[in-house]
Amino acid sequence: MLTFKNFNIADWFSFYRIAAAPFLLLILWFGNRELFTWLLLVSYSTDAIDGFIARKLKITSARGSQLDSFGDQITFAVGLIGILTFEYDFVKTHAFFIIMVLAIYIVQMIIAFLKYGKATAFHTYLAKLSAIVQSIFILWLLFFGPIYWLFYVMIVLGLLETIEEITLIFMYDNWVAGVKGFYWALRDKRRLRKKIGITKRTN
């Protein structure tokens, strides 16, 4: 049975992002753009902090990866709701690209839940880069207005990252955390061990 003592400091940063989401939505309801944007910045910052702390203190875990991913997903969803609320015209103008990325992301989530029963937590380099660009674009849009070239970079990275995630799902029979990317997956012992076992049984 899990207790508070089972969670480390990195986990609590992830918990912050999850707990902050309802308050951010409440601020959205009251239409306070400036406060919403600053608190969203804090949530994005904790995403960078918890990963750094987990690696620095060597306290990474499958549970922590899941919490981190869940916190990221919720924060990203709140950010999207924020730009839909405060930058509706921009979202409407670029709806095709936004919906396209979201649709492929939903497909990836469905595939993951059908195969693993939960969301992925690969945390690839491409996913991290995509998340950084997304957070910078959303925050800049809310603080100052759109940077159009950055928007298209965000879209391309989002598509590439989601396609890589889907590819990794088909490469791994069992749920794993901490895969740097497709190149590293090809040499991942967790995947290779499974294949070696199958080869031995068939020989």
Stockholm file with secondary structure:
# STOCKHOLM 1.0

chainA/1-203         MLTFKNFNIADWFSFYRIAAAPFLLLILWFGNRELFTWLLLVSYSTDAIDGFIARKLKITSARGSQLDSFGDQITFAVGLIGILTFEYDFVKTHAFFIIMVLAIYIVQMIIAFLKYGKATAFHTYLAKLSAIVQSIFILWLLFFGPIYWLFYVMIVLGLLETIEEITLIFMYDNWVAGVKGFYWALRDKRRLRKKIGITKRTN
#=GR chainA/1-203 SS CCCGGGCCHHHHHHHHHHHHHHHHHHHHHHTCHHHHHHHHHHHHHHHHHHHHHHHHTTCCCHHHHHHHHHHHHHHHHHHHHHHHHHCHHHHHHTHHHHHHHHHHHHHHHHHHHHHHSSCCBCCCHHHHHHHHHHHHHHHHHHHTCCCHHHHHHHHHHHHHHHHHHHHHHHHCSSCCBCCCCHHHHTTCHHHHHHHHHHHHHHC
#=GC SS_cons         CCCGGGCCHHHHHHHHHHHHHHHHHHHHHHTCHHHHHHHHHHHHHHHHHHHHHHHHTTCCCHHHHHHHHHHHHHHHHHHHHHHHHHCHHHHHHTHHHHHHHHHHHHHHHHHHHHHHSSCCBCCCHHHHHHHHHHHHHHHHHHHTCCCHHHHHHHHHHHHHHHHHHHHHHHHCSSCCBCCCCHHHHTTCHHHHHHHHHHHHHHC
//
